Amino acid sequence: MAGLLFKGAPARAWRGLILGFLSLGLASCAGGILDPLGPVGQGNAIILIDATLIMLAIVIPTILLAFWVAWRYNAANPKAEYLPYWAYSGRVEAVVWSIPVLTIMFIGGLIWIGSYKLDPFRPLPSKSPPLEVQVVSLDWKWLFIYPQQGIATVNQVVVPAGTPVRFSITSASVFNAFFVPRLGSMIYAMPGMISQVNLQADSAEEIWGISAQFSGDGFSDMQFQVRSVPAADFETWAAGIRGSGPRLDEAAYAGLLQQTHRVSPATFGAIDPELFQAVATQKIAPGPGPEPEGPGHAGREVSTGGKD
């Protein structure tokens, strides 16, 4: 009985371990960079997978070789050749150095080609003109301005599926990082500068974007909704917002500059068309940025003044 127990336990342990790793891997893919929704995200996933496979082609044989050497040259094996005065082998040195050099060349070439193809400023090939979206990172929320539609949103961005979107990004406070994992290509939001990234969602779905750069005590809640919808639904959504609710001007923007936590999505039915450029060139003074903790510094929920 005991023999059967110990005989079956290792098999069950191995099966459990394998199933655990598979479950962990599948869970990590869902909703992340290995579950892409557009061409840029697919390109990023391919680079990551290919680079991992190239490295595993080196790592796995090295680990197996280490175990083989330990087994082959253990003290109990008298048949293994023992060379106490061995010091140098040109063939061994050639193998030891050529493998990492070839690995670096393969990975370097892979990343160079991928980086060239996925240049954030490179427009995506499409028969449809890109949708322009201007992005401002604030403490601790995201402002999205649609100059072509004349509307703006806070902590939510809606895009037409199958249409390229050109995001122009700046910061009204400290450095931040704009990242929609399933669409790909994280890009920095920098005060006094405008960076760009071209992304596209191939199908209608609701996903999430995040801040990927620590920017103070409200950083963990600095997320935003991303909804890709059919083109007709996007036009209907934009028309429903346009002309309704408050106007995003300098006065409304001054309210957004205030540090707020856990800000609910909001919309503005009209915009000042020069506002984004004024923020990017710092004609409008930037926000205060993260402050040291002190009395009265606890996070609070404050209305953005937009339409919920």
One Martini backbone bead per residue (centre of mass of N, CA, C, O) as a GRO file, in nm:
protein
  308
    1MET     BB    1   0.059   0.061  -0.023
    2ALA     BB    2   0.297   0.254   0.009
    3GLY     BB    3   0.414   0.205  -0.271
    4LEU     BB    4   0.169   0.318  -0.430
    5LEU     BB    5   0.172   0.601  -0.310
    6PHE     BB    6   0.469   0.679  -0.402
    7LYS     BB    7   0.420   0.619  -0.705
    8GLY     BB    8   0.172   0.830  -0.753
    9ALA     BB    9   0.261   1.109  -0.642
   10PRO     BB   10   0.461   1.220  -0.858
   11ALA     BB   11   0.257   1.222  -1.090
   12ARG     BB   12   0.058   1.419  -0.959
   13ALA     BB   13   0.258   1.647  -0.917
   14TRP     BB   14   0.330   1.692  -1.215
   15ARG     BB   15   0.044   1.748  -1.316
   16GLY     BB   16  -0.008   1.991  -1.129
   17LEU     BB   17   0.230   2.164  -1.225
   18ILE     BB   18   0.151   2.185  -1.524
   19LEU     BB   19  -0.135   2.301  -1.482
   20GLY     BB   20  -0.040   2.552  -1.330
   21PHE     BB   21   0.132   2.676  -1.558
   22LEU     BB   22  -0.092   2.689  -1.771
   23SER     BB   23  -0.286   2.869  -1.611
   24LEU     BB   24  -0.092   3.105  -1.575
   25GLY     BB   25  -0.043   3.160  -1.875
   26LEU     BB   26  -0.339   3.209  -1.960
   27ALA     BB   27  -0.397   3.439  -1.757
   28SER     BB   28  -0.167   3.635  -1.864
   29CYS     BB   29  -0.294   3.673  -2.158
   30ALA     BB   30  -0.545   3.796  -2.063
   31GLY     BB   31  -0.559   4.132  -2.149
   32GLY     BB   32  -0.276   4.149  -2.277
   33ILE     BB   33   0.003   4.148  -2.484
   34LEU     BB   34  -0.091   3.833  -2.564
   35ASP     BB   35  -0.388   3.993  -2.643
   36PRO     BB   36  -0.433   4.126  -2.918
   37LEU     BB   37  -0.627   4.395  -3.116
   38GLY     BB   38  -0.384   4.484  -3.307
   39PRO     BB   39  -0.110   4.543  -3.506
   40VAL     BB   40   0.080   4.647  -3.281
   41GLY     BB   41   0.026   4.428  -3.071
   42GLN     BB   42   0.116   4.195  -3.256
   43GLY     BB   43   0.408   4.292  -3.294
   44ASN     BB   44   0.488   4.283  -2.995
   45ALA     BB   45   0.426   3.981  -2.947
   46ILE     BB   46   0.624   3.867  -3.155
   47ILE     BB   47   0.882   3.977  -3.033
   48LEU     BB   48   0.855   3.841  -2.756
   49ILE     BB   49   0.837   3.548  -2.851
   50ASP     BB   50   1.094   3.532  -3.025
   51ALA     BB   51   1.296   3.614  -2.804
   52THR     BB   52   1.226   3.381  -2.613
   53LEU     BB   53   1.299   3.146  -2.804
   54ILE     BB   54   1.595   3.221  -2.843
   55MET     BB   55   1.672   3.203  -2.541
   56LEU     BB   56   1.573   2.906  -2.498
   57ALA     BB   57   1.782   2.781  -2.700
   58ILE     BB   58   2.002   2.835  -2.469
   59VAL     BB   59   1.898   2.768  -2.185
   60ILE     BB   60   1.813   2.471  -2.202
   61PRO     BB   61   2.086   2.338  -2.289
   62THR     BB   62   2.245   2.451  -2.048
   63ILE     BB   63   2.091   2.305  -1.825
   64LEU     BB   64   2.130   2.018  -1.934
   65LEU     BB   65   2.441   2.027  -1.935
   66ALA     BB   66   2.479   2.067  -1.632
   67PHE     BB   67   2.353   1.796  -1.551
   68TRP     BB   68   2.537   1.615  -1.723
   69VAL     BB   69   2.807   1.693  -1.591
   70ALA     BB   70   2.729   1.608  -1.302
   71TRP     BB   71   2.685   1.307  -1.386
   72ARG     BB   72   2.948   1.237  -1.552
   73TYR     BB   73   3.163   1.387  -1.323
   74ASN     BB   74   3.141   1.214  -1.094
   75ALA     BB   75   3.310   1.032  -0.847
   76ALA     BB   76   3.154   0.748  -0.929
   77ASN     BB   77   3.293   0.788  -1.226
   78PRO     BB   78   3.566   0.625  -1.371
   79LYS     BB   79   3.522   0.685  -1.694
   80ALA     BB   80   3.584   0.968  -1.658
   81GLU     BB   81   3.773   1.214  -1.766
   82TYR     BB   82   4.078   1.332  -1.602
   83LEU     BB   83   4.201   1.689  -1.608
   84PRO     BB   84   4.389   1.870  -1.393
   85TYR     BB   85   4.574   2.042  -1.633
   86TRP     BB   86   4.356   2.181  -1.771
   87ALA     BB   87   4.323   2.513  -1.956
   88TYR     BB   88   4.275   2.484  -2.286
   89SER     BB   89   4.022   2.544  -2.559
   90GLY     BB   90   3.939   2.646  -2.866
   91ARG     BB   91   3.666   2.504  -2.908
   92VAL     BB   92   3.531   2.592  -2.647
   93GLU     BB   93   3.566   2.898  -2.685
   94ALA     BB   94   3.406   2.916  -2.949
   95VAL     BB   95   3.138   2.819  -2.833
   96VAL     BB   96   3.106   3.011  -2.587
   97TRP     BB   97   3.113   3.280  -2.776
   98SER     BB   98   2.923   3.225  -3.025
   99ILE     BB   99   2.646   3.191  -2.898
  100PRO     BB  100   2.601   3.478  -2.772
  101VAL     BB  101   2.658   3.634  -3.033
  102LEU     BB  102   2.425   3.511  -3.200
  103THR     BB  103   2.201   3.592  -3.007
  104ILE     BB  104   2.243   3.898  -3.025
  105MET     BB  105   2.202   3.917  -3.329
  106PHE     BB  106   1.916   3.808  -3.343
  107ILE     BB  107   1.782   4.001  -3.140
  108GLY     BB  108   1.876   4.266  -3.264
  109GLY     BB  109   1.741   4.225  -3.541
  110LEU     BB  110   1.454   4.184  -3.441
  111ILE     BB  111   1.426   4.460  -3.291
  112TRP     BB  112   1.498   4.649  -3.523
  113ILE     BB  113   1.274   4.569  -3.718
  114GLY     BB  114   1.038   4.611  -3.522
  115SER     BB  115   1.096   4.912  -3.454
  116TYR     BB  116   1.061   5.015  -3.741
  117LYS     BB  117   0.767   4.913  -3.789
  118LEU     BB  118   0.682   5.039  -3.478
  119ASP     BB  119   0.683   5.329  -3.513
  120PRO     BB  120   0.491   5.561  -3.354
  121PHE     BB  121   0.498   5.777  -3.608
  122ARG     BB  122   0.388   5.565  -3.790
  123PRO     BB  123   0.162   5.519  -4.008
  124LEU     BB  124  -0.111   5.334  -4.069
  125PRO     BB  125  -0.232   5.123  -4.287
  126SER     BB  126  -0.509   5.286  -4.467
  127LYS     BB  127  -0.813   5.397  -4.611
  128SER     BB  128  -0.848   5.548  -4.353
  129PRO     BB  129  -0.846   5.811  -4.178
  130PRO     BB  130  -0.729   5.932  -3.900
  131LEU     BB  131  -0.782   5.964  -3.569
  132GLU     BB  132  -0.786   6.240  -3.354
  133VAL     BB  133  -0.599   6.235  -3.035
  134GLN     BB  134  -0.572   6.419  -2.739
  135VAL     BB  135  -0.332   6.391  -2.467
  136VAL     BB  136  -0.364   6.438  -2.104
  137SER     BB  137  -0.172   6.428  -1.823
  138LEU     BB  138  -0.278   6.402  -1.488
  139ASP     BB  139  -0.373   6.461  -1.147
  140TRP     BB  140  -0.526   6.145  -1.168
  141LYS     BB  141  -0.564   6.169  -1.507
  142TRP     BB  142  -0.739   6.164  -1.828
  143LEU     BB  143  -0.725   6.361  -2.128
  144PHE     BB  144  -0.955   6.374  -2.413
  145ILE     BB  145  -0.919   6.510  -2.742
  146TYR     BB  146  -1.149   6.592  -3.019
  147PRO     BB  147  -1.095   6.798  -3.279
  148GLN     BB  148  -1.295   6.688  -3.505
  149GLN     BB  149  -1.555   6.679  -3.294
  150GLY     BB  150  -1.549   6.882  -3.039
  151ILE     BB  151  -1.449   6.696  -2.794
  152ALA     BB  152  -1.440   6.549  -2.452
  153THR     BB  153  -1.259   6.341  -2.212
  154VAL     BB  154  -1.257   6.142  -1.904
  155ASN     BB  155  -1.133   5.830  -1.863
  156GLN     BB  156  -1.214   5.806  -2.180
  157VAL     BB  157  -1.206   5.607  -2.492
  158VAL     BB  158  -1.335   5.636  -2.825
  159VAL     BB  159  -1.323   5.405  -3.106
  160PRO     BB  160  -1.298   5.298  -3.424
  161ALA     BB  161  -1.308   5.014  -3.575
  162GLY     BB  162  -1.046   4.988  -3.815
  163THR     BB  163  -0.917   5.267  -3.717
  164PRO     BB  164  -0.687   5.484  -3.705
  165VAL     BB  165  -0.495   5.628  -3.425
  166ARG     BB  166  -0.381   5.954  -3.335
  167PHE     BB  167  -0.171   6.013  -3.068
  168SER     BB  168  -0.137   6.310  -2.878
  169ILE     BB  169   0.115   6.363  -2.621
  170THR     BB  170   0.094   6.498  -2.287
  171SER     BB  171   0.188   6.698  -1.996
  172ALA     BB  172   0.066   6.874  -1.688
  173SER     BB  173   0.316   6.750  -1.529
  174VAL     BB  174   0.453   6.476  -1.501
  175PHE     BB  175   0.574   6.204  -1.586
  176ASN     BB  176   0.441   5.963  -1.816
  177ALA     BB  177   0.244   5.661  -1.931
  178PHE     BB  178   0.104   5.543  -2.223
  179PHE     BB  179  -0.114   5.241  -2.196
  180VAL     BB  180  -0.239   4.978  -2.419
  181PRO     BB  181  -0.176   4.657  -2.413
  182ARG     BB  182  -0.363   4.549  -2.665
  183LEU     BB  183  -0.237   4.779  -2.867
  184GLY     BB  184   0.033   4.906  -2.775
  185SER     BB  185   0.288   5.108  -2.729
  186MET     BB  186   0.444   5.266  -2.516
  187ILE     BB  187   0.422   5.620  -2.407
  188TYR     BB  188   0.535   5.923  -2.333
  189ALA     BB  189   0.447   6.184  -2.101
  190MET     BB  190   0.558   6.523  -2.155
  191PRO     BB  191   0.649   6.815  -2.053
  192GLY     BB  192   0.662   7.035  -2.327
  193MET     BB  193   0.560   6.788  -2.507
  194ILE     BB  194   0.512   6.582  -2.813
  195SER     BB  195   0.379   6.273  -2.855
  196GLN     BB  196   0.345   5.967  -3.055
  197VAL     BB  197   0.074   5.729  -3.149
  198ASN     BB  198  -0.018   5.445  -3.349
  199LEU     BB  199  -0.343   5.297  -3.344
  200GLN     BB  200  -0.546   4.980  -3.343
  201ALA     BB  201  -0.873   4.842  -3.359
  202ASP     BB  202  -1.019   4.553  -3.508
  203SER     BB  203  -1.240   4.539  -3.278
  204ALA     BB  204  -1.512   4.521  -3.081
  205GLU     BB  205  -1.422   4.654  -2.755
  206GLU     BB  206  -1.346   4.636  -2.400
  207ILE     BB  207  -1.086   4.813  -2.242
  208TRP     BB  208  -0.759   4.906  -2.102
  209GLY     BB  209  -0.585   5.173  -1.955
  210ILE     BB  210  -0.260   5.299  -1.844
  211SER     BB  211  -0.023   5.380  -1.608
  212ALA     BB  212   0.350   5.326  -1.649
  213GLN     BB  213   0.417   5.569  -1.437
  214PHE     BB  214   0.519   5.688  -1.160
  215SER     BB  215   0.311   5.984  -1.006
  216GLY     BB  216   0.209   5.905  -0.724
  217ASP     BB  217  -0.063   5.843  -0.501
  218GLY     BB  218  -0.267   5.816  -0.776
  219PHE     BB  219  -0.158   5.597  -0.976
  220SER     BB  220  -0.337   5.331  -0.930
  221ASP     BB  221  -0.607   5.505  -1.054
  222MET     BB  222  -0.472   5.560  -1.353
  223GLN     BB  223  -0.733   5.489  -1.545
  224PHE     BB  224  -0.888   5.374  -1.863
  225GLN     BB  225  -1.125   5.362  -2.099
  226VAL     BB  226  -1.165   5.135  -2.387
  227ARG     BB  227  -1.366   5.185  -2.685
  228SER     BB  228  -1.452   4.974  -2.946
  229VAL     BB  229  -1.643   5.068  -3.231
  230PRO     BB  230  -1.835   5.113  -3.465
  231ALA     BB  231  -1.840   5.371  -3.679
  232ALA     BB  232  -2.141   5.448  -3.641
  233ASP     BB  233  -2.129   5.453  -3.328
  234PHE     BB  234  -1.922   5.677  -3.304
  235GLU     BB  235  -2.089   5.902  -3.436
  236THR     BB  236  -2.321   5.883  -3.234
  237TRP     BB  237  -2.158   5.944  -2.981
  238ALA     BB  238  -2.046   6.222  -3.066
  239ALA     BB  239  -2.323   6.356  -3.123
  240GLY     BB  240  -2.432   6.319  -2.825
  241ILE     BB  241  -2.211   6.516  -2.700
  242ARG     BB  242  -2.241   6.736  -2.885
  243GLY     BB  243  -2.356   7.031  -2.714
  244SER     BB  244  -2.330   6.881  -2.443
  245GLY     BB  245  -2.256   7.026  -2.179
  246PRO     BB  246  -1.964   7.135  -2.114
  247ARG     BB  247  -1.685   7.341  -2.160
  248LEU     BB  248  -1.349   7.320  -2.273
  249ASP     BB  249  -1.162   7.537  -2.097
  250GLU     BB  250  -0.959   7.705  -1.891
  251ALA     BB  251  -1.148   7.682  -1.650
  252ALA     BB  252  -1.199   7.376  -1.665
  253TYR     BB  253  -0.897   7.296  -1.667
  254ALA     BB  254  -0.829   7.403  -1.383
  255GLY     BB  255  -0.992   7.176  -1.244
  256LEU     BB  256  -0.819   6.935  -1.362
  257LEU     BB  257  -0.543   7.018  -1.219
  258GLN     BB  258  -0.645   6.902  -0.984
  259GLN     BB  259  -0.598   6.684  -0.738
  260THR     BB  260  -0.726   6.353  -0.808
  261HIS     BB  261  -0.925   6.070  -0.721
  262ARG     BB  262  -1.113   5.852  -0.867
  263VAL     BB  263  -1.215   5.933  -1.157
  264SER     BB  264  -1.482   5.974  -1.338
  265PRO     BB  265  -1.625   5.963  -1.616
  266ALA     BB  266  -1.625   6.229  -1.871
  267THR     BB  267  -1.779   6.510  -2.053
  268PHE     BB  268  -1.745   6.732  -2.345
  269GLY     BB  269  -1.932   6.935  -2.585
  270ALA     BB  270  -1.680   7.137  -2.585
  271ILE     BB  271  -1.395   7.325  -2.726
  272ASP     BB  272  -1.074   7.445  -2.719
  273PRO     BB  273  -0.863   7.430  -2.993
  274GLU     BB  274  -0.597   7.559  -2.821
  275LEU     BB  275  -0.543   7.396  -2.560
  276PHE     BB  276  -0.331   7.177  -2.619
  277GLN     BB  277  -0.106   7.371  -2.714
  278ALA     BB  278  -0.094   7.530  -2.448
  279VAL     BB  279  -0.006   7.289  -2.277
  280ALA     BB  280   0.246   7.188  -2.440
  281THR     BB  281   0.384   7.495  -2.424
  282GLN     BB  282   0.308   7.628  -2.139
  283LYS     BB  283   0.099   7.867  -2.139
  284ILE     BB  284  -0.009   7.677  -1.940
  285ALA     BB  285   0.033   7.606  -1.640
  286PRO     BB  286   0.130   7.364  -1.465
  287GLY     BB  287   0.097   7.150  -1.239
  288PRO     BB  288   0.212   7.061  -0.920
  289GLY     BB  289   0.226   6.783  -0.852
  290PRO     BB  290   0.359   6.592  -0.640
  291GLU     BB  291   0.330   6.577  -0.287
  292PRO     BB  292   0.404   6.581   0.017
  293GLU     BB  293   0.322   6.452   0.295
  294GLY     BB  294   0.039   6.577   0.491
  295PRO     BB  295  -0.178   6.771   0.604
  296GLY     BB  296  -0.456   6.713   0.404
  297HIS     BB  297  -0.344   6.482   0.173
  298ALA     BB  298  -0.575   6.323   0.124
  299GLY     BB  299  -0.759   6.163  -0.077
  300ARG     BB  300  -1.002   6.270  -0.329
  301GLU     BB  301  -1.322   6.330  -0.455
  302VAL     BB  302  -1.364   6.510  -0.765
  303SER     BB  303  -1.514   6.700  -0.972
  304THR     BB  304  -1.467   6.783  -1.325
  305GLY     BB  305  -1.738   6.920  -1.470
  306GLY     BB  306  -1.850   6.704  -1.626
  307LYS     BB  307  -2.024   6.466  -1.799
  308ASP     BB  308  -2.137   6.150  -1.686
   0.00000   0.00000   0.00000
